């Protein structure tokens, strides 16, 4: 091949894609431990995967792990779906005994130990003085008076309870499926976030009964089983990674969201639940 022909071929070759400053690189992806993945299989071959917030609600997550080890949720159901609010699952009768060793009452874990985000948003919001994203990819907020908490964004998972703040065992859980649920912040323990299969819960038929509890048991969505990924055979268990926030690329992504390029009109700020918390499934 002549030198001229080689140069022409080189000129025609597509240029290698250059990552944008706000795109993640391979080292930004961190593996989620198997015992922090809760796998819920619903009837109809539908799978929902929850990343557990073990660092931020250790007592409730310990109970959830014990319940999963005991197969406690098998053959229970998603028994509440309230339009523009939440989907809730567990024992609709509230009469099933908990697994041995699982306490019926736990100290409230409505707050986290400290506010230590890797990235802080530019503006406050109506629910907090400051908010941001932790290095390990969780949305957090604070009042700057010594209180900090995880935030009730779409897909976050909390523990249902009665009026008594200590009455949430982890057996009954729910996730926001509609409008902002931030008014639940510091009132319910947040124990995780749905990272796969959220559409299976958000698309369930809504109940017209009070608070969205299905009046007819036949309307409930059966739970086939709930398992920790660490209890699933290694060849079958799902594996996921989250995008870490402790890097300039995540910071650039937030700034781009706060001030998007034209023709999109930005307001110079976003709410913490608008920050995308990316995950990816890996072999």
Secondary structure, 3 states (H helix, E strand, C coil): CCHHHHHHHHHHCCCCCCCCCCCCCHHHEEECCHHHEEEEEECCCEEEEEEECCCCCHHHHHHHHHHHHCCCCCCCEEEEECCCCEEEEECCCCCCCCCCCCCCCCCCCCCCCCCCCCEECCCCECCECEEEECCCCCEEEECCCCCEEECCCCCEEEECCCCCCCCCCCCCEEEECCCCCHHHCCCCCEEEEEEECHHHHHCCCCCCCHHHECCCHHHCEEEEEEEEHHHCCCCCCCEEEEECCCCHHHHHHHHHHHCCCCCCCCCCCCCHHHCCCCEEEEC
